[in-house]
Amino acid sequence: DFLGLTTLTIIHDATALIRQHRGVDIVVEEIPLDDPKTYQIFSKGYTSGVFQFESAGMKDILTRYEPDQLTDLIALNALYRPGPMKMIDDYIDRKHGRKQVTYDLPELKETLEETFGVIVYQEQVMQISNRVAGYSLGEADILRRAMGKKKQEEMDAQRVRFLKGAREKNIPEKKAEKIFELMAEFAKYGFNKSHSAAYAYLAYITAYLKAHFPVEFMSALLTSETGNTTKVVKYINECRDMGIKVLPPDVNASALNFTPDGDSIRFGLGAIKNVGAGAVES
């Protein structure tokens, strides 16, 4: 699945502006993943312009959850969609120790520990079927697909296979049935962790740039929305909230794009209606 993501352009443009204006070379792959200032962006809900974490609903969850590591972001990204959303309050309570984390079987602890005993990812469904019912990983992938497609006859066949495998591992029938039902319920909405991890990583990188290089990041963000007046207005207001001045367009000082101007941002001429790139160049 190839995605054309504007976010990649924003990261590219922001790092180019940082190099140009501050003489600092940012190598994205070397950005530390445990930066407290970056996690503050998330836990305070300052995520306008942060990939996948911009919506009002997500901001509310972030301030209640207070993520402090990448695995938190990966889980929230996967949970914030129709279906698993109903688990979020419970998930937040478990994170903060207000609700006890329990496992139906000790075998589930290793797989579900990082998500506080909740099945969040398709990969967890595969690991559980492997550990509890002796599925090979190839068979586990077939189970994952059957659950995703919700085909009843496939599911019935899988249930028989799962319970047989669990019996061979001396797991009580009632427990095995309960786990199968749980898996089937979550697999309807299950998200694959690899996808969520890639998205959370991109979100983290954008938040890192916003936390440490706000002027350059917001310039790149505004440039990416040049043709969209509503978004430009929204992000200019965000700059004001962050204490960054957006200076008016100026024939002698503005470029085509939004650019850093000291600690302020200079309005890009390209964002003015009917001013084309050709006119700006000349």
C-alpha positions in Angstrom: 0.0 0.0 0.0 1.7 3.2 -1.2 0.5 6.4 0.4 1.3 9.9 -0.9 1.6 11.7 2.4 1.9 15.5 2.6 3.5 15.0 6.0 6.6 13.6 4.3 6.9 16.9 2.4 6.3 19.0 5.5 9.2 17.1 7.3 11.4 17.5 4.3 10.7 21.3 4.0 11.0 21.9 7.7 14.4 20.3 7.9 15.5 22.3 4.8 14.4 25.5 6.5 16.2 24.5 9.8 19.4 23.9 7.8 19.0 27.3 5.9 18.1 29.5 8.9 19.8 27.9 11.8 22.7 26.0 10.2 21.5 22.8 12.0 21.4 19.5 10.1 18.5 17.3 11.3 18.9 13.7 10.3 15.3 12.4 10.8 16.5 8.8 11.5 18.7 10.1 14.4 15.9 12.0 16.2 15.7 10.5 19.8 12.4 8.7 20.5 12.4 9.5 24.2 12.4 13.3 24.1 10.3 14.7 27.0 9.5 18.0 25.2 8.0 16.1 22.3 5.7 14.0 24.6 4.5 17.3 26.1 3.2 18.3 22.7 1.0 15.2 22.9 0.1 15.2 26.6 -0.9 18.9 26.5 -2.9 18.4 23.3 -0.9 20.9 21.3 -1.2 18.7 18.2 -2.5 21.0 15.5 -0.4 20.1 12.4 0.8 16.8 14.0 0.1 13.9 11.7 -3.0 11.8 12.7 -3.3 13.5 16.1 -5.0 16.7 15.1 -8.7 16.1 15.8 -10.5 17.5 18.8 -11.5 14.0 20.0 -7.9 12.9 19.7 -6.6 16.0 21.6 -9.1 15.2 24.4 -7.8 11.5 24.6 -4.2 12.7 24.6 -4.6 15.1 27.6 -6.4 12.3 29.6 -3.9 9.6 28.6 -0.6 11.6 28.8 1.5 9.4 26.5 5.2 9.2 27.4 6.6 6.6 25.0 6.2 5.6 21.3 4.2 2.5 22.2 1.5 4.8 23.7 1.2 6.7 20.5 1.0 3.4 18.4 -1.8 2.1 20.6 -3.9 5.4 20.6 -3.5 5.6 16.9 -5.0 2.0 16.5 -7.7 2.6 19.2 -9.0 5.9 17.8 -11.3 4.4 15.2 -14.9 3.2 15.1 -15.1 -0.1 17.1 -12.2 0.0 19.5 -13.1 3.6 20.5 -15.4 2.2 23.1 -12.4 0.7 24.9 -10.5 4.0 25.2 -11.8 5.1 28.6 -11.1 1.7 30.0 -7.7 1.8 28.5 -6.9 5.2 30.0 -8.0 3.9 33.5 -5.7 0.9 33.1 -2.8 3.1 32.1 -3.2 5.2 35.2 -3.8 2.3 37.6 -7.4 3.2 38.3 -8.5 -0.2 36.9 -6.7 -3.5 37.4 -5.1 -5.2 34.4 -6.1 -8.8 34.3 -5.3 -11.7 31.9 -7.7 -14.7 31.3 -4.6 -16.9 31.0 -1.0 -16.5 32.1 0.0 -17.3 28.5 -1.6 -14.0 27.4 0.5 -11.8 29.6 3.5 -11.5 27.3 1.4 -10.7 24.3 -1.0 -8.2 26.0 1.2 -6.6 28.6 2.1 -3.5 26.5 -1.6 -2.9 25.8 -2.8 -3.4 29.4 -4.5 -6.7 28.7 -6.6 -5.4 25.8 -6.3 -6.9 22.3 -5.5 -3.9 20.0 -3.6 -5.3 17.1 -4.1 -8.1 14.5 -0.6 -9.3 15.4 -1.7 -10.0 18.9 -4.6 -12.2 17.6 -2.0 -14.1 15.6 0.3 -14.5 18.7 -2.5 -15.6 20.9 -3.7 -18.3 18.5 0.0 -19.4 18.2 0.5 -19.6 22.0 -2.9 -20.8 23.2 -3.9 -23.1 20.3 -0.6 -24.1 18.7 -1.3 -22.4 15.4 1.7 -22.0 13.1 2.2 -18.4 12.1 1.0 -19.2 8.6 -2.3 -20.6 10.1 -2.5 -17.6 12.4 -2.5 -15.3 9.4 -5.4 -17.3 7.8 -7.3 -16.9 11.1 -6.6 -13.2 11.1 -8.0 -12.9 7.6 -11.1 -15.0 8.4 -11.9 -12.8 11.4 -11.4 -9.6 9.3 -13.7 -10.9 6.6 -16.4 -12.0 9.1 -17.3 -15.1 7.0 -19.4 -17.3 9.3 -18.5 -20.8 7.8 -14.8 -19.9 7.9 -15.1 -18.7 11.5 -16.9 -21.9 12.5 -14.1 -24.0 11.1 -11.5 -21.9 12.9 -13.4 -22.1 16.2 -13.2 -26.0 16.0 -9.5 -25.8 15.1 -8.8 -23.3 17.9 -10.6 -25.3 20.6 -8.9 -28.5 19.5 -5.5 -26.8 19.7 -6.3 -25.4 23.1 -7.4 -28.8 24.4 -4.1 -30.3 23.3 -2.4 -27.6 25.4 -4.6 -28.5 28.4 -6.4 -25.1 28.4 -9.9 -25.3 30.0 -12.6 -25.3 27.3 -14.6 -22.4 28.8 -11.5 -20.2 28.9 -10.5 -21.2 25.3 -14.0 -20.3 24.1 -14.0 -17.0 25.9 -10.6 -16.1 24.4 -11.8 -17.1 20.9 -14.9 -14.8 21.3 -12.7 -12.0 22.5 -10.4 -12.4 19.5 -13.3 -12.5 17.1 -14.8 -9.4 18.6 -11.5 -7.4 18.3 -10.4 -8.7 15.0 -13.5 -7.0 13.4 -11.8 -3.7 14.0 -8.2 -4.9 14.7 -5.5 -2.7 13.2 -2.2 -4.1 12.2 0.5 -2.8 14.5 3.1 -2.3 11.7 0.8 0.2 10.0 0.0 2.0 13.3 3.7 2.1 14.3 4.7 3.8 11.0 2.0 6.4 11.5 2.9 7.0 15.2 6.5 7.3 14.2 5.7 10.0 11.6 3.5 11.8 14.2 6.3 11.7 16.7 8.8 13.2 14.1 6.3 16.1 13.3 5.8 16.7 17.0 9.5 16.8 17.7 10.0 19.4 14.9 7.1 21.4 16.3 8.5 21.2 19.9 12.1 22.2 19.0 11.9 24.2 15.8 8.4 25.7 15.9 9.0 28.6 13.5 10.4 26.3 10.8 7.8 23.6 11.3 4.9 26.0 11.2 6.4 27.7 8.0 6.5 24.3 6.3 3.0 23.4 7.5 1.5 26.7 6.3 3.3 26.3 2.9 1.7 22.8 2.6 -1.7 24.4 2.9 -1.0 27.4 0.6 -4.1 26.9 -1.6 -6.5 26.2 1.3 -7.5 29.5 2.9 -9.4 27.9 5.8 -6.4 25.8 6.8 -4.0 28.8 6.4 -6.2 30.9 8.8 -6.4 27.9 11.2 -2.6 27.5 11.4 -2.0 31.3 11.6 -4.2 31.3 14.7 -2.2 28.3 16.0 1.0 30.3 15.5 -0.5 33.2 17.5 -1.4 30.7 20.3 2.3 29.5 20.2 3.5 33.1 20.5 4.8 33.2 16.9 4.1 36.3 14.9 3.0 35.9 11.3 4.2 39.0 9.5 2.1 40.4 6.6 3.2 39.8 3.0 5.9 42.1 1.7 7.1 42.4 -1.8 10.7 43.0 -0.6 10.8 40.4 2.2 8.3 37.6 1.2 9.2 34.5 -0.8 6.7 32.3 -2.7 6.4 30.1 0.5 6.0 30.9 4.2 9.5 31.5 5.5 11.1 32.1 8.9 11.9 35.7 9.6 13.9 35.8 12.8 11.5 34.5 15.5 8.5 35.2 13.2 7.1 33.8 10.0 6.8 35.9 6.9 3.6 35.3 4.9 4.2 33.6 1.5 3.1 35.5 -1.6 1.9 32.2 -3.1 -0.9 32.1 -0.5 -2.4 35.3 -1.8 -5.3 34.7 -4.2 -4.4 35.1 -7.9 -0.7 35.7 -7.3 1.1 33.0 -9.3 4.6 31.6 -8.9 5.7 33.4 -12.1 4.8 36.8 -10.7 6.5 36.1 -7.4 9.8 34.9 -9.2 10.0 38.0 -11.3 
